[in-house]
Amino acid sequence: MMHQRSSSVRSAFFRNGPASPIAQRHQRAPSTDESWDMGDDTGSDGAHEGDDSRMLALQNDDNLQSDITMEFYKPELHRFALHLDEVTRKTDVEKSKMGRLLLERFLDFAVSKQEELEKNSELEPTEDDEDPDALELEKNYWRMESQTWELLLLLVDQSSTTEDLEDISDRFRSNVHIREQMTRTEPIFRQLNLILEWLHRNAPEPLDEDEMLQGGGGWVYTKEKIKGDKRVRFSQKLSLFPSGMGNGFSIKPKGRNIVTELDPDAPSRQKKDLEEEDESRERTLMRLVWMYLRRGEVERAQVLCEEAGEWWRAASLSGQQDAWDPNVDGFTDEDEMSDGNGNFAPVQGNRRREFWKRMCYALASRKDGETFERAVYGILSGDLDNVIPVCETWEDHLFAHVNSLVEGAYSSNLTKLGRVPPAVLSFSTFDTVAYHSRAPTIWEDGTIMPRIIDSISAIPHLEESKLPLRVIQGSFISNRFKGLVEELNEQLSIYQKTPDFSPMEDEGRTLDVCDCRLLRFVVHVILIMQAMEKGFTENEPQHAAAENIIGAYIQLLVEAGEFELLPLYASRLSPGKAIETMGNALVNLNGESRREEVLRLMQMHKIDVEGCLRKTMDITLEMTESVYEDAKLKSGQGVLVNPFNGENEEEDNLLVSSLEWLLLGGPTLHGELVRLGVECYKRFLFTGRLSGAKMLFENVRSENVIPRQLKPGYVDEDDMFDDEIQDLDDDTMLAAAVYIQMESMIRAVIALDEWRKALPQKIERIDRAHKDELRNLFQEATDRLLEVIQNLLDMPDMLALPGVVDIRNMYVPEMVLALHQTYVEASKLLSKQWLVHSLDLAVIVADPEKSILKTFQEAGRLEEYVNDIARASRDMLGVAQEGGRGTAATAVAIWNVA
């Protein structure tokens, strides 16, 4: 047997951080794309007849073992969000009534889904249809969800009062007044009646077996047997042979001990049986009567008995209604004030209901009675022991307990008020209070319903009790939904510490917080209860757990790619939790248009946008820190050989994406963006991930975040007193200068890479157009490289920053060597005079006023550079010999290298 979670999908979003994939190891529910219209909902409240959902939801089939994706669940996620948004934006609805309106909307949607799937299941199947078993599972899921919303609607919207209570001391008035007053003043009694009403309404419709009961009355086969036996006895009196003599035709084998009379009490009085056909018919009748009583339809059960010819049975069921005397208790709309002849209206119902109940209990307690017959009279008397044996489902067992509690509490109160005569009390009945309660009354014992739910769940063959929606129903009934939320929150905490945690492998756990439909349902119940101020408000201890569950649902929406729904649910969180949750969720959102839409929605729902964007950046930095620490390079040697090879790593994308969020946050975040942008550049450079640095350079340009006054070469001194500049602190201004220089470095490396990619495979095949292209690329690369080499972070306040010296030692020597090689390549492709510039570069490196030479020394690469200079010098001498004194004379500068 499987759990109902098989109709849902289990997300793995707690296992590997924000970017983890959705688990795809569960059964796929049927595709019903046409049913996911985002238009107005259709549906209706009330009872919904159909097959029993309790056992069908447990069906399993190997054909259903296919993968599932979140795509299937997106429509229902959208629809619930749509209802939540529409209701909470209504200005003409009181806040206290929004919770009920939300609940009604969710119920209507679930009912409409159920009805739609039932309609689809009635259509003639085609080859293109989904697996009918999968469709049945999906249909039964929505039936159970609609039942659960209905149960919640019944339970959360009840109120008690002690105002305008009737006087129940008048012994001539009907007991109905006592029952009504108990319903008004006793919350537990009222709740039990609501649960009983729900169980009646959602019980399965009886099968069509009642057709076989029609067409005749009484015990037909037994009657014929009795008549046949009488004819045999009469013929024996006329026979010439004494009994047992002759040819033996009159000797019958010993068979069933059949009754000899046909009154209803004959079987019990004579201790004899009916004919097998009649007993089978009787069992069928009582089973159907049980099913009607299970639905609370006593009148239909009576009609069935009458149609089966058992009028006495129908009469025995009629005592359940309390007596009502219109002349004493008042007239109702259905009462006739008189019979037209001036006579008073007749009394309706049973004046001796308590006595009738005890007689029903006596019938239920007969050891020789048929099982369903005993159960039928057990229901009528409030018995439990004789009803349990016929219970097959979780709901049946719950019905037996709740029916017993309602009848027992009512009888107990009547006895307390002296409404039960002593003679009636002398007859035994089932003592509900003693059986269920640990206190003198059921009102004083708050553990009754939790113990009942737990006892039902412990029944081995009731696998359905482990279904998530069954567990939720049990939590509503036992008033333990808050504990359920705390259990799910505990699972979230365990997931954070143990990513491979599997709740279903733990004994005693029946829920998995990763179950998408479970999470969706629980979150919307929390929102309803908060709106109705029934729980999970800020002053309650479960508030933090509820916020964590809502946060988990937001992460589920991230997994589904439904980022536009995030602000709606984040707005239901406290400001700090909203920042934390949205900050984590935005890490994976890409695409400028979607980002702008999400920001607009965040502002509309009054979420702290700047706080969320800062949190996103903090989370990304923290999440990726260890990756970059482990990937740090010991040397920059070779890092510029092929600087932008391969694809960007995921952590590189996350860093740049988070900076892009800060860029969208507006000018107030630009200072922070610059400081954090420098940190990102440093991570990319330390690990040699120049592809990531290039992505940052292309997506977050300095001209978009740094005031123009801080750019190199800006000359308008009057503009330096602009408010935007005056508000910047020294650290931000220094970070802006570092950011610009790092950006210049990446621009130089890009120019170098473009030059190298344009180099021909064979020098002799270069044409004029290609040569002009190379000349432009060469000029761009050398100018930018030379500028960076001379100025990269070579200022005292920059050199004092953490990591700057290491970056210079990694990249300055590498860029010098790359520029040197570029001059050499240009001398072969463009003009031999460029070889001289490679020697002039050595002069710049050796300049004592700069720290370029120091980077070679600290990086241990000075010998490598000297060897390159020596090769260039030899090439220069060869050029001088070929080109005359003028060219050779230029090479004298080589000797200035100290």
PAPA-320823 format. One record per residue (C-alpha): x negated, y, z negated. Coordinates in steps of 0.001 Angstrom, whole numbers, plus 500000, padded with zeros to 6 digits. Last residue first. Layout:
! residues N
XYZ;...
This chain:
! residues 898
430644547393514576;432343547711517939;430830550751519621;428921548444521884;432010547685523880;432252551306524866;429537550686527434;432069548981529639;432916552153531475;429429552256532901;430045548985534669;432865550465536707;430920553451537904;427732551501538379;429060549158540984;432146546929541377;430767543398541520;428080543800538926;430444545756536700;433153543137537029;430756540421535940;429685542507532993;433323543023532075;434027539291532212;431161538752529832;432568541422527567;436029539871527714;434607536558526615;432791538260523748;435948540088522705;437874536802522591;435104535287520451;435260538274518108;439030537768517770;438683534150516680;435893535076514293;438130537678512671;440947535190512053;440594534467508344;443950536107507532;442354538393504954;439607539384507393;441899539855510326;444295541959508220;441351544049507024;440465544918510608;443858546528511021;443582548571507814;443190551951509497;440797554769508714;437859552414509284;438742552064513002;437522548581513948;440842547525515393;441023550700517459;437536550076518886;438501546498519669;441440547833521644;439000549812523791;437462546472524742;440802545110525911;441361548423527650;438266547814529815;439874544697531205;442677546887532501;440253548252535110;440492544986537006;443901545961538337;447279544253538599;447070540475538466;443624539557537140;443080542645534992;446681542324533831;445985538874532369;442997540233530401;444999543185529130;447807540821528059;445276538611526268;444113541566524194;447715542501523447;448421538951522233;445241538917520117;446215542234518552;449792540982518045;448561537855516266;446169539859514100;449022542232513105;451550539425512571;450542537224509653;448307539640507729;450896542380508168;453653540122506870;451518539169503861;450835542831503076;454569543602503241;455614540730500959;456630542835497959;456486546604498629;453256548389497732;452143548362501374;455192550434502196;454381553148499636;450751553239500821;451543553373504540;450560550822507163;453951549129507616;453167548577511301;451454551740512548;448480550933514748;449524547464515818;453123548600516368;452134551401518725;449741549149520646;452390546481521032;454974548974522304;452703550548524866;451302547204525964;454689545578526478;456345548439528354;453355549063530605;453043545386531422;456751545085532200;456529548010534612;453399546689536326;454860543206536519;457896544498538395;455673546417540808;453609543277541384;456720541236542043;457736543705544687;454245543705546239;453905539939546429;452132537472544121;451022534213545796;447302534453545005;447943534510541242;449653531136540991;452376530362538422;453451533986538360;453815535960535108;457395537194534609;457998535076531517;454888536500529919;455967540062530436;459453539381529089;457929537792525983;455698540798525367;458642543169525719;460613541069523200;457609541109520844;457476544914521107;461196545231520331;460672542907517358;457890545193516060;459976548298516575;462796546754514536;460337546013511777;459237549651511925;462789550956511786;463689548710508859;460577549818506940;461536553485507378;465127552779506319;463890550831503276;461835553876502245;464900556107502563;466966553604500582;464382553392497816;464093557183497617;467838557718497116;470141558837499922;472769561475499071;470696564360500462;470457562650503821;474206562307504400;474708565805502943;472519567313505723;469395569055504415;467196567410507050;469172569286509726;467123572421509107;463950570461509869;464997569668513438;461905567684514526;462869563967514586;459846562122515909;460362558945513920;464022558411512896;465032559550509400;467057562556510624;469050560311512936;470750558715509954;470250554924509794;473182552562510349;474099552510514032;470747553825515309;469051551024513362;470628548350515479;472507545481513842;473385543010516596;470343543091518892;467657543463516227;469341540869513997;469441538404516903;465771539163517639;464880538492513997;466717535177514190;464820534244517336;461663535385515568;462002532584513096;458348532546512056;459276531649508494;457840534782506881;459164536899509742;462770535697509485;462860536066505716;461286539529505904;463803540649508514;466592539481506224;465217541435503269;464868544544505466;468513544117506471;469427543954502785;467988547412502204;469467548770505432;472897547288504722;472902548762501229;472354552211502666;474939551559505358;477666550506502940;479225553953502459;479001554506506221;481646551904507092;482424548301506207;481959547118509769;478181547264509356;478458545308506114;480276542546508006;477521542598510647;475001542056507861;476917538938506845;476838537635510412;473093538245510625;472487536167507516;474913533432508536;473426533091512004;469948532627510553;471311530019508136;472764528082511052;469446527948512881;469075529925516074;468566527930519235;465225527057520800;462259529202521818;462133532884521027;458494533466520044;456695531220522515;453040531982521841;453898534680519313;453814532426516219;450554530853517382;448648531754514214;450918533524511758;449620531522508839;450974529719505800;454495529685507195;457518529742504870;460101527009505527;460735525924501920;461391529481500777;463611530070503788;465860527143502969;465856527966499243;467266531434499868;470093530394502189;472967530195499692;471754533126497612;471424535446500577;474741534321502014;476549534721498700;475145538213498173;476130539268501688;479674538008501301;479911539654497880;478938542997499360;481639542556501983;484231541683499347;483358544680497159;483545547005500139;486950545685501131;488537545920497672;491908544364498544;494911546650498915;496995544241501025;496880546662503963;493135547148503485;492565543409503620;494819543181506669;492774545806508493;489554544048507518;490952540774508866;491853542461512150;488404544045512438;486784540693511836;488978538999514426;487993541602517036;484296541401516160;484016537635516407;482681535543513574;484156534411510255;482054531878508348;480812534059505500;484188535743505186;485510533016502883;482878533448500156;483404537174499901;487137536611500080;487014534351497039;484645536449494921;486328539733495788;489788538302495168;488616536827491859;487453540264490697;490633542009491805;492992539388490290;494422537066492896;497683537337494816;496028539718497321;493701536835498230;496726534940499564;497738537589502104;494116538561502786;493281534997503934;496056534496506487;494172536202509340;491272533826508711;493221530754509813;490204528779511061;491517525581509504;488439525273507292;488908528919506314;492520528145505447;491222525399503159;488915527961501541;491979530085500845;493588527003499329;490583526567497042;490914530187495943;494572529570495143;493484526608493014;490825528724491283;493408531414490589;495721528853489007;492907527591486765;492160531141485631;495819531807484846;496270528597482852;495518530359479538;498403532818480026;498140536613479807;497386537043483498;500470535151484656;500303531431485402;503891530819484243;507605531497484583;507168535153485483;509470534648488474;506788535937490835;504132533934488995;506274530811489187;506742531258492922;503032531867493510;502135528747491520;504652526693493486;503073528040496677;499633526907495543;500861523456494546;502463522801497939;499461523893500005;497074521902497822;499183518767498113;499445519252501851;495700519592502227;494654516728499972;491268517965498748;492633518405495222;493107514653495049;495899513377492841;496566510027491125;493771509984488578;493979507373485818;490997505351486913;488586507450488905;488130506256492484;490950508517493608;489027511556492412;486093511014494810;483011513047493817;480341513181496528;479733516915496003;478987516406492286;478505519712490434;480857521881492485;483157518932493069;483435518416489304;484629521984488831;487207521592491600;488418518369489979;488930520237486715;491027522776488595;493171519933489893;493660518713486319;494482522251485151;497140522527487845;498645519232486720;498652520470483139;500622523512484253;503059521185485999;503686519360482740;507327520222482047;508325516548482121;510720517040485037;508415519364486935;505381517124486312;507330514068487464;508262515841490669;504590516702491172;503558513089490671;506236512003493129;504941514604495587;501408513255495271;502504509622495726;501328507542492767;504867506758491603;505441505262495048;503319502277494068;506097501114491745;505033497456491509;502847497921488430;505227499985486247;502885502524484613;504408505458486496;507770504669484935;506292504692481430;504470507947482101;507631509651483340;509592508442480300;506860509503477890;506676512973479442;510501513203479298;510746512341475601;507746514294474313;509565517491473425;511409515902470538;513673518294468612;516452518474471193;516538514664471400;517818514542467849;516517513050464590;512963513023465965;510926510304467684;513482510169470448;514019507645473202;515466504455471704;516842505897468481;518503508771470317;519885506523473040;521602504130470666;523443501821473085;526929501113471775;528499498951469092;532133499133468055;532746500336464503;532406503916465718;535738503554467478;537505502811464195;535771505762462589;537346508115465159;534934510073467376;535389513877467411;533838514404463994;531450517111465211;528422514866464634;530122512072466530;530797514364469468;527153515466469377;525914511888469440;528255511035472291;526919513912474392;523285513120473600;523799509439474424;525588510105477698;522931512560478877;520023510448477620;521341507246479206;521869508985482536;518319510377482307;516771506968481607;518653505052484313;518154507858486829;514401507861486220;514263504132486901;516263504527490101;514116507485491207;510900505496490869;512424502672492869;513922499216492468;516208499496489467;518426496420489100;516770495180485887;516717498715484363;520503499022484082;521095496374481419;518555497804478965;519554501416479563;523148501842478450;524962505141478899;528349503415478926;529218504057482577;525705503230483738;525698499971481753;529067499096483237;527519499149486681;524315497483485503;526237494577483987;528078494126487247;524794494313489135;523297491490487089;526355489197487031;527636488611483508;526766485558481447;524781487534478892;527590490000478374;525988493289477299;527317495328480209;530891494293479403;530430495316475754;528888498594476888;531921499237479072;534111498641476012;531969501118474099;532401503667476857;536185503229476824;536225503969473079;534222507119473668;536556508110476508;539695507768474464;541713510716475795;540743509812479375;541431512193482237;544389514402483080;547263515351480812;550506516025482643;551860519496483432;554855520403481266;558327519573482495;560526522271483966;561766520154486826;559232521385489337;556491519141487992;555013521948485965;552005524242485789;550306522393488641;546572522189488046;543981522620490800;543214526248490087;542734525387486453;545288525672483697;544426526080480069;543118523799477367;546409523235475548;549073522994478268;546472522062480838;545537518992478781;542148517766479875;540902514295478931;537277513510479627;536521511825482937;534672508498482762;537708506309482257;538378505493485908;535899502678486396;538079500009484756;540977501050486994;538954500316490133;538120496891488732;541812496200488048;542593497100491604;540220494446492910;541630493986496415;538366494843498199;539951498061499426;540792498905495808;537212498230494738;535878500442497514;538294503212496609;537074503034493009;533427503265494097;534307506264496268;535911507893493221;532856507233491066;530485508993493433;527585509909491121;525070508730493731;523893505880491519;527574505236490863;527979504660494603;524935502374494699;526158500392491688;529578499982493332;527792498677496428;525886496130494366;529061495216492552;530854494500495815;527980492504497258;527746490413494088;531520489802494206;531341488735497845;528579486299496984;530627485029494050;533653484688496312;531709482728498904;530159480526496192;533562479661494704;534065481202491304;532483479858488159;533585478663484739;533118479756481158;536894479664480770;537155483107479171;534275484652481105;535404483340484512;539119483912483757;538848487538482618;539900489050485961;543002486797486233;542775484024488823;543175480797486829;541672477327487274;538077478448487303;535633476326489272;533060473983487752;530990473410490839;530693469895492182;531105466260490953;531661464059493962;535301463406494728;537122460046494441;540509460279496134;539379458557499312;538152455570497305;539954452926499341;542218451981496496;541560452802492884;540096455861491125;543439457332490129;546153454725490108;547364453602493495;550863454032494804;550273457832495030;553032460284494108;551219461632491027;548000461739493025;549685463914495627;550515466498492941;546945466496491656;545624466919495184;548070469774495909;547040471517492684;543372471141493603;544033472724496989;545805475678495406;542882476194493036;540419475925495928;542476478349498016;542407480849495166;538656480388494755;538142481050498441;540285484164498436;538990485773495249;541021488929495368;542115490958498343;541846490639502066;540625492397505179;537867494561503694;534828493415501733;532755492696504851;533055496321505867;531578497409502522;528191496122503694;527601499279505680;524724500351503452;525087502760500561;523628506261501149;520317506674499404;520135508784496232;519196512416496804;522357514028495506;522745511777492505;519120512239491447;519471516007491755;522667515980489658;520913513858487037;518007516309486990;520448519182486531;522235517307483743;518932516639481978;517996520311482307;521252521415480714;520809518986477848;517241520193477311;518230523861477468;520982523437474830;523271526473474643;525139526578477949;525214522857478698;526158522076475108;528971524603475411;530250522912478566;530150519481476931;532002520795473897;534655522443476047;535127519176477946;535910517557474610;539432518880475106;541201520961472490;543349519388469829;540522519240467318;540176523013467318;536625523516466030;535270524166469508;535681527937469429;534180529186472650;530837530922472899;530837534482474211;527092534886473748;524720532061472789;523034531916476162;520725529650478137;519074530230481499;518329528062484479;516551529097487655;513340527145487314;514914523682487140;517357523621490046;515024525353492507;512204523041491465;514325520001492211;515273521399495614;511628522062496454;510862518442495542;513748517089497602;512545519113500607;509080517637500118;510470514110499938;512428514519503143;509381516140504744;507250513116503919;509957510748505061;510006512305508510;506220512190508742;506123508544507770;508856507739510266;506988509572513012;503883507548512204;505911504360512417;507371505489515735;503840505830517200;503918508980519286;506063509231522370;504576509104525870;505990505647526637;509480506810525808;511655506411522729;515437506965522962;516250509806520609;517289509123517014;513778509718515704;513803513200517187;516941514113515258;515410512819512040;512297514864512772;514364517995513273;516394517377510138;513280516928508026;511621520001509475;514764522040508876;514940520774505297;511316521718504651;511873525177506115;515033525756504105;513308524676500890;510409527052501520;512814529935502145;514871529102499042;511741529047496912;510633532392498261;514043533878497499;513855532467493978;510429533986493425;511459537314494909;514326537683492441;512222539050489556;510518541487491913;513857542973492863;514610542795496574;515230545896498706;511557546603499351;510857543330501119;507135542939501712;506812540005499315;509540538094501138;508151538515504633;504561537723503649;505450534574501733;507756533394504503;505065533911507140;502420532240504971;504637529167504651;505163529156508417;501513529610509266;500355526742507063;503144524644508548;501951525442512062;498265524828511211;498793521285509945;498209519436513213;495154521523514053;493560520506510756;492395517342512433;493376513729512019;491610510536512929;493482507328513585;494534504491511312;498218504522512191;498068501302514225;496917499474511099;500316500034509604;501328501098506136;504742501804504729;504793503708501454;506895506598502671;509538504069503608;509926503095499957;511058506406498541;512577507995501592;515869506112501333;517703506364504610;519915509309505241;522071511897503526;520985515377502804;522532517219499898;522575520962499779;520731523802501402;520663524537505058;518118524969507777;516898527275510486;513769529360510305;513242532331512565;510534532012515180;507032530559514727;507939527442516681;506132524387515309;508724521832516270;507718521725519916;504241520538518956;505544517431517250;502475515248517099;502908512298514797;500885512100511575;497289511030511829;495980508681509204;492902509648507307;489203509649508013;488673513019509573;487138515055506755;487071518713507630;483582520068508172;481408522016505687;480600525621506532;481647527181503235;479630524830501063;478828521199501603;481205519230499429;484017521493498375;485260521958501941;485621518233502486;489287518431503379;491574515458503063;494299515325505646;497957514582505092;500313511794505971;497973509296504354;498214511385501183;501430509518500689;499416506826499038;498819503498500669;500000500000500000;
